[in-house]
């Protein structure tokens, strides 16, 4: 049975059973809730699940983590209202823009330039959602097949390798390697919910180890992002900003600034976000038993609107979070009431400047160890897309565009048109992959446009007496 939500906005929840934990085999639907005490507890779980990445990514992008936490709550409410409560999801900070932000800042852009570029990308994402809502979800597969989305996600992640090597890791290599080792170990050795927040636990571990190193070894001499390339002696952990911050107050905001060159760098993230949202909607659909294809456009539109609203005041980009989908899978509770609770808690956290200052004081070595894992995971998600969709790289229609695009994006290859207009790195890699794939797919002979997996299925269906088996050398068509 599909899971529907009452009313046009998906508000108003029926009590599930007696409000207690659902028995085995039962689920709590989006339009239902447990007792408010249990619902608040579930909302707190969702906050913890999204928390680590939602504040780590603003820190590595140089944006205000306090504002990011608060606006994630606002964006989540916007999302739930737009999808009319049919898709229970939390909108945390998106990692898709991390590479673009690093490129923008490396080119001299400030936070206003960064948020301006993100805002435009969010508007494009919202418009994409409207188009998908009008023409149907199938347009996503035709325009952005897995070979393209996988390549874009991969180059977004691996493009960040120099940021780790040149910015974070040199600040404190020993804390970085300890933090990295802890995150790797905890991701594998911890179980269930704890493994999903291994990055957050690793950050806490790195923070504590930095303080211990300060007490045992004293100050360290290293270059920090604010030291103009000069090494100087400093403690790893500095709480001066935390002491000076108020317990209650609005986070700092700023207006976005729009520069064409920065916008072009940020736009490829839209492709990653469309693919990410499609995957998350599919996951929720499978878990709840509801056919949500007709809501995919709304979800993408809502994500774009959330990003526009957040970046409009200087906040971080948003996206639906797999971490929270994992919480639903573990609890079998899909109630949107829990997400409204989580959103409210996030807004309260955002109104505590002292909390934000504590996050901002994260030592550079800790970020070095975490970003090694995070950036690599982002990149390898591209490979995961290829594997799950059985992309056949024996076919040059798939191999050549992806190979060229990934190297262009990771290597920072530039195409200069004028002194003031250059396309490079992620933006150029995305364009190369997308244009080359569709061009080759249009020009290629028929046998290169048909999935080898489909041919094998057809051969199996025909049987040994139905004719010769088709060759298994053709590549998959990823535009079905």
Buried (B, 14 or more C-beta within 10 A) or exposed (E): EEBBBBEEEBBEBEEBEEBEBBEEEEBBBBBBBBBBEBBBBBBBBBBBBBBBBBBBBBBBBBBBBBBBBBBBBBBBBBBBBBBBBBBBBBBBBBBBBBBBBBBBBBBEBEBBBBBBBBBBBBBBBBBBBBBBBEEBBEBBBEBBBBBBBBBBBBBBBBBBBEBBEEBBBBBBBEBBBBBBBBBBEBBEEBEEBEBBBBBBBBBBBBBEBBBEBBEEEEEBEBBBEEEEEEEEEBBBBEEEBBEEBEEEEEBEEBEBBEBEBBBBBBBBBBBBBBBBBBBBBBBBBEBBEBEBBEBBBBBBBBBBBBBBBBBBBBBBBBBBBBBBBBBBEEBBBBBBBBBBBBBBBBBBBBBBBBBBBBBBBBBBBBBBBBBBBBBBBBBBBBBBBBEEBEBBBEBEBBBBBBBBBBEBBBBBBEEEEEEEEBBBBBBBBBBBBBEBBBEBBEEBEEBBBBBBBBBBEBBEEEEEEEEEBBEEEBBBBBBE
